[in-house]
């Protein structure tokens, strides 16, 4: 029998369900909003199925260990590069800037 | 669709009023653009991003705005649009189905057309409504990802997207239901509906007893998010209405 892919988990054994509620944070709502805008017309950069394929292709530690919207933002990054909208180099450069900015703010505050 | 017919513990069903779904009922907030009726009891909204993936969101957003692919306003409007999609929308649909048998028949026959009648366009996906009865209980899952009738219920809860729920809902639905405090008599058939990228399900919970005199708005307040996913029953009405 073919091996299950990692997202194909229906029917497997698993532990208790963590039913705690979580209101999406502003960052999470922005990720959600951007994914929808870029998918829908007039942008129509990708289809839902492409997002799923990308998420299902993420490294297993990220798929299972990461936060839900972490998977989405990682998928968004990959789709934007794949579609030629942004390059890895410019994303990495900007990410380094953002990190420095926030770490600086955290360290230098108060 | 996975036809899981679980056999599980027998017991009395007293499945109303669990703390976890308390927040979405009874809010009438249609015109409160600022508040959207959300309470944020678990965390402040303006959390400072600290995780690397949160920084990635900032980086991508800045680049997309600078390149003119997106505008900040477009993002804000989309967030606002999603904030207005709450389980209250679905509850309105269910309350209408409870009071209007013709509407319920239309909802069961063509979910998309019936919810559009109430001003909730559900486009690009098939919406299938299923009715819970004393003989048959439905619960919805997406084993492969997180498909959910977001247009009607908003952003899905974390547990709906969790490995535990996705794995176990089709394996031992009665045990899962029991974790949600929903214990069904053994002779009730349990049907688990597995969503797909193209098809979403909406559960019409049973109308609670003792609600004959209630208005449609009061009925909608009894319809919780979880009752439309099928992990709970609709809420019991408040202490018996007099006269």
Interface residues (C-beta under 8 A of the other chain):
Chain A: X7 X8 X9 X10 X11 X12 X13 X14 X15 X16 X17 X18 X19 X20 X21 X22 X23 X24 X25 X26 X27 X29 X30 X31 X32 X33 X34 X36 X37 X38 X43 X48 X49 X52 X55 X64 X66 X67 X68 X69 X70 X73 X74 X76 X77 X80 X85 X86 X90 X91 X94 X95 X97 X98 X99 X102 X106
Chain B: X2 X20 X23 X38 X40 X41 X42 X43 X45 X46 X47 X48 X49 X50 X51 X52 X53 X54 X55 X56 X57 X58 X59 X60 X61 X62 X63 X64 X67 X69 X70 X74 X75 X78 X79 X82 X83 X141 X143 X144 X145 X146 X155 X157 X158 X159 X161 X162 X163 X164 X165 X166 X167 X168 X169 X170 X171 X176 X179 X180 X194 X197
